[in-house]
């Protein structure tokens, strides 16, 4: 028997495979951005709601999957045999994401330091979670929130990303093109980190003229992000061709 939470988990997994958050899927389907939020899936009595059929059909149209294929997915993976198990992933607090050996040679979580994390929605692949255990990025990222990252999903300009460098402080922020020249210490993205342009074309750091940096989340005294005047100065360059450097795309945040 298919349950309402099976339906929600299957839809979450399909959206995540295409790099869409619940709000991103709703917008793409022409719906209110909060339509698929976890808080709207629960009835006043605490039961999981069934999704309205017209809403589901609009979401499936965006995801390019037929209702028949979706039902087959529900009858297989959606009943706890695949998608449900993917709700438990590896995770670490942000403050502990600075040691060496946390990722293998392909950029996937590795080693015994990782903890098991349970999320309120389904995820797929080698996703991992980072819990924000600092208030230094509020109000953009609240202390106690969790970020879901996908090592296999190439980041694009303006994506929210994590820059991880072995033995150094991790950087959470927005991927931008650097305004500095290479002579000023700005490097292209490492060859091990594929990037995509706005049209979905994948390229590497060896492509001529492409320079990348991460504009970190950091609050000013007024509780906002960096002002435009000092944004360039605060950008952290993405090192080129160095081992132990990974740029991972943030695909979801839970609060």
Secondary structure, DSSP 8 states (H G I E B T S, - for coil): ---HHHHHHHHHHHHHHTT--HHHHHHHTTS-TTTT-GGGGB-TTS-B----HHHHHHHHHHHT--HHHHHHHHHTGGGTTSTGGGGEEEEEEGGGTTSSSSB-TTS-B-SSS-EEEE-SS---TT-EEEE---STTTTTS-TT-EEEEETTS-EETT-EEEEEETTS--EEEEEEE-SS-GGGT-----TTS-EE-TT--EE-TTSTT--EEEEE----TTSS---HHHHHHH-EE--SS-TTEEEEEEEEEE-
